[in-house]
Amino acid sequence: TIRRMIHCKSSLDHKVFIAQKEHRLSQDTALWKRIIPWLKWPVALGLIGFLIHQNRAEFIKLQQREIQWHFLILGFLLCVCSTMATFIRWYLLVWAQRFPFRVRDAIRLGFLGCLFNYVAPGSLGGDVVKMGLLLQHQKERRLIAASTVVLDRVLGLVALMTVGAGASFFAPDNIQDRALINRALWTGTLGGG
């Protein structure tokens, strides 16, 4: 019985030790979860400041140049049109699955996705937000609704490969590994199509 009591006490001490260790670990994890998001901002701002400082001569030259408004407006319009085209492409994918979805919804969710592409970490942040908002409104066939976002991403990648493959005809000859780049672009284009 003494042996059993000693064994129970050592077992109890071991369990208490493990519980204390897990408690300290959970406190440390909670502390890091609060600290890390706040550390991201100073690091990001420090990197931006460093890059601006390293390239200050180019920034001064850029400030002294005259703005060519027609090119700026044309670039802005091209960006807006290409972004709207991606929203319409996604709308057509969702509409083809016979979901109750309007062009207005596609544009609204698309712009929210674009916002989160810039704000959220990683390039999939906006797609995850679009998918989540779309799934909130769809009660049935949720997997199909989510797959429209994934398919839209794949179609966008194929379109990008197609543009790159078409541009490879006009690329200068002095590009290093031009043949490899052309093969990769054309394989992506033909493989995706």
N, C-alpha and C positions, 0 to 999 in steps of 0.2 A: 504494500500500500504506500509506503514511503517512496518507493521507486516510481509508482504511478503518479503520486503527487508532484514529484520532481519533474517527471515528464510532462504533466499537465501545465505546471508553472512555466517550464521552458517553452512549451508550445504556445502558451498564452503570451509570453514575452516576445516570442518570434512574431506572432500575429499583430501585437501592438506595434512592434518595430516596423513591420511591413505597412501597417495602416498609417503610421506617422510619416514614413517615407513617401507613400502615395499622396498623402495630404500636402507635404512639402512640394512634391513634383507638380501637383495640380495647381498650387499657388504660384509656382514659378512659371508654369505654362500660361496661367491667366495673366500674370504680369507681362510676359513677353507678348501675348496677344494684344495687350493694351499699348505696349511701347512701340512695337514694330510699325504699325500704321503711322505713328507720329514721326518715326525716323525716316520714312520714305520721302516725306516732303523736303526736309533739309538736304537730304542726299540728292534728290532730283534738282532742287533749286541750286545747290552747289555745283552740280555738273553743268547746268545751263549757264551759270555765271562763269565757270571755267571756260566753256566753249566760246562764250561772248568775248571774254578777255583775250583768249588766244587768237580770235579773228576780228579784233577791233578795227584793224586797218581796212579790212574788207567791208565792215559795217559803215565806216566813214565814207568809203567810196560809194557804197550803195545809197547813202543819204544824199550825196551830192549829185547823183544821176537824176535826170529828168524822167518823170513817170510818163510812160506811153499809155495813155488812158484807153485807147482803142484795144490794145492787146490785153490790158487788165480786164476790161469789160468782156471781151471775147472769151478769155480764159474762165472768167466767172460764169458766163452763160454756158460754156461747154461743161463745166463741172456740175452745174445745176441740172442740165439736160441729161448727162450721163447718170447722175444720181437718181433722177426721176425715172429713167429707163430701167434701172435696177429695181425700183419699187414696183413699176408696172410689170416687170418680168415675174416678180414674186407674187403679185396680185393674180396674174394669169395662172401660176402654178396652184395657188390656193383655190381659185375659181374653178379650175379644171377638176378639182376633187369635189365640187359641188358643196362647198362650205358657204354659209351665209357670211359673206365678206365683201366689203365695198372698196372701191379705189381709195376713198378717203381714209379707210382703216389702214390700208397698205401704206399710204403716204405717212400717216401719223406714226404707225409702228416702225416704219422704215427710218424716219427721222430720229425717233427715240433710239433705234439701233445704231444709227450713225453717231449720235451723241455718246452712247456708251462704248462705241469703238474707240473714241478719243479719251474717255474718262476712265473706263474700267481697264484693268491690266490685261494684256494679251489681245490678240486680234479677234477672238471669238466672243468677247464680252457683249457686243451688240447683237450678235446672232442668238446668244443665250437669252438676252432680254426680249428680243422679238419672239423667240420660241415660247418663253414663259407667258408673255402677254397674249399671244395667240391661243395658247392652251387654256388660259383663263376663260376665254369666250367660247371655246369648243367643248361641249360636254361628251360628245361621242367621237369615235375615230381619232383619238388624240395622237396616236402614233403616226398616223398619216399626216395630220396637221403639222406635227414636229418635223416629219421628213421633208415637208415642203421647204423649210428653212435650210436643211442640209443640202437638198437638191439645188436650191437657189445658189448656195455657196459653190457647189461643184460646177454649175453652169457658168457662174462668174469666172471661175478659174479657167474653164475651157475657153471662154471668150477672151480672157487675158492672154492665154497661150496663142490663140488665133491672131490677135493683134500683134503679138511679138513675132510670130512666124511670118506674118505679112510684112512687118517692118524689117525682117532679116534680109529681104531683097534689097533694101536701101542702105544696109549697114556698110560702113567703110571696110576696106580690106585689111587695115592695120590693127583690127581688134584681135587680141590674144585669144586663142582657142575658139575662133569664129565657127569652125566646122562643128565642134562639140556643142556649142550654144545652138546653132541651127538645128542639129539633130534632136536636141532636147526639146526645143520649141515645136518642131514638126511632129515629134513623137507624141508630145502632150496634146497637140491639136488633133491629130488623126486618131489617137487613142481615146480621147474624150468624145470625139464626134461619132 
